[in-house]
Amino acid sequence: MSIALLLVILFVSLKLLDMAWRAMVFWFNLAAKIVFWGSMVILVTWIWTRGPEGFMDDVQDLVAFWSKEYHDLKVRARVEKELRRRRGWY
């Protein structure tokens, strides 16, 4: 009798874990779809309001800005690495 009860408890717990897994996957997929379609709506609205030329200008400005930021961070990291090497901190 105790083995049968143990098997029933194991079966029920596996079913509950399966239900929890399916619920988690559902909510993750829903969130991913909301983010994807929301970003598409924002992108289309941006292109619609600025026009194709204005959109491309904005994108080029963003790329230039983030390229400059990346370069500055890269230089800062190189300088800090050199300072650590000189101090023997590794």
N, C-alpha and C positions, 0 to 999 in steps of 0.2 A: 504494500500500500504506500509506503513512504517513497519508493522509487517512482511509482506512478504520480504521486503528488509533486515530486521533484521535477519530473518531466513536464507536467502541466505548468508549473511555475516557470520553467525554462522556456517553454513554448510561448507563454503569455508575455514574458519579458522580451523575448525576441520580436514578437509582434509589436509591442510598445516601442521598442527601439526602431523598428522599421517605420512605424508611423511618425516618430519624431524626425527620423532622417528625411522622409518624404516631405514633411512640413518645412524643414530647414531648406531643402533643395527648392521647393516651391517659392519660398520667400526670397531666396537668393536670386532665382531666375526672374521673379517679378521686379526686384530692385534693379537688376542688370538691364531689363527691358525698359524700365522707367528712365534710367540714366541714359541709355542709348537714344531712345526716342525724344527725350527732353533735350539732349544735346543736338539732335537733328533739327528740332524745332527752333532752337536758339540759333544754330548756324544758318538755317534758311531765312530766319527773320533778320539776322545780321546782313546777309547778302541782299535781301529784299530792300532794307532801309538804306544801305550805303551804296548799293549798285555794285556791279562786278569790279569796276575800276577802284572805287573806294575800298571795297573789301580787300583787293590785292594790295593796295597801299597800306591798309591796316596790318595785314599779315606780314608784309615786308618790314614795317616798323617794329612789330612784335619780334620777328626773327632777329632783327638788328639789336634790339634791346637785350634779348636773352642771350645772344651770342656775346655781347659785351659783358654781361653779368657772368657768364660762364668763363670767359677769359680772365676777368678780375679774380674770380674764385680760384681758378687754376693757378694764377700767379701767387695769390695769397697762400695757397696750400704749399706751393713749391718753396716759398720763403720760410714758412713755418717748419717745413721738413728740414730745410737747411739749418735753421736755428736749433732744432732738436738734435740734429746730427752734430753740430758744433758743441752743444752742451753735453752730449753723450747720453741723451734720454731715450733714443730709439723708441 
